[in-house]
Amino acid sequence: MKITGLLVVLIFSAQLTYAFVTPKVEMKAMAGKNAMLQIEKEKSAPLEIVIQNKSGEIIYYSETEEDTSKYLHVYDFSEYKPGVYDLIVTNDNVVTEHQFTVADNEVNVGEKQMTQKPFFAYNTDENVIRVAYLNYPGEKVKLKIYEGNELIYNKALDNSFSVNEGLNLSKLQAGQYQVVLAAGSKKFNYPVEIR
């Protein structure tokens, strides 16, 4: 069991070293209620761009094509209510998050935060799901399981740097489930089919 945990950490470290080389994500405030998002990436993978308010409501969603190595877009936030928002860019296994504030006549951009997506592994023979997550920002982390839209399991996990959790799903009935790791404002989904 210790060897498996060490292997997961080594795989994470190798993926993390490669992943943090790209993409380069920058959000800059411009005149008025405008901000520019510039992304450069070496690895060919689609981008997912989400803007959400502090309640977690998605205000904007976009996906780009895989072959796009550069992305440049100026966002007009004049229709947004004053408040705090999160811009979340997902590229392959790396999530970059910028918090920004829309005020009466301006946009203020906070520091960016990069996160590696968690590693999920499901053993169908034992009905055990394992999750490993490098919690760089030290955020509150929860593990949830949904059957359809119904939350059937919710557990707060350790907020340490390296979060590892194993969960036996053998008591669940056959069907489709979503395992969700929530870290701060980010949510990572993993579908599981129990037969």
Stockholm file with secondary structure:
# STOCKHOLM 1.0

chainA/1-195         MKITGLLVVLIFSAQLTYAFVTPKVEMKAMAGKNAMLQIEKEKSAPLEIVIQNKSGEIIYYSETEEDTSKYLHVYDFSEYKPGVYDLIVTNDNVVTEHQFTVADNEVNVGEKQMTQKPFFAYNTDENVIRVAYLNYPGEKVKLKIYEGNELIYNKALDNSFSVNEGLNLSKLQAGQYQVVLAAGSKKFNYPVEIR
#=GR chainA/1-195 SS CHHHHHHHHHHHHHHHHHHTTSCEEEEEECSTTEEEEEEECSSCCCEEEEEEETTCCEEEEEECCTTCCEEEEEEECTTSCSEEEEEEEEETTEEEEEEEEECSSCEEEEEEEEEECCEEEEETTTTEEEEEEECTTCCCEEEEEEETTEEEEEEEECCSSEEEEEEECTTSCSEEEEEEEEETTEEEEEEEEEC
#=GC SS_cons         CHHHHHHHHHHHHHHHHHHTTSCEEEEEECSTTEEEEEEECSSCCCEEEEEEETTCCEEEEEECCTTCCEEEEEEECTTSCSEEEEEEEEETTEEEEEEEEECSSCEEEEEEEEEECCEEEEETTTTEEEEEEECTTCCCEEEEEEETTEEEEEEEECCSSEEEEEEECTTSCSEEEEEEEEETTEEEEEEEEEC
//
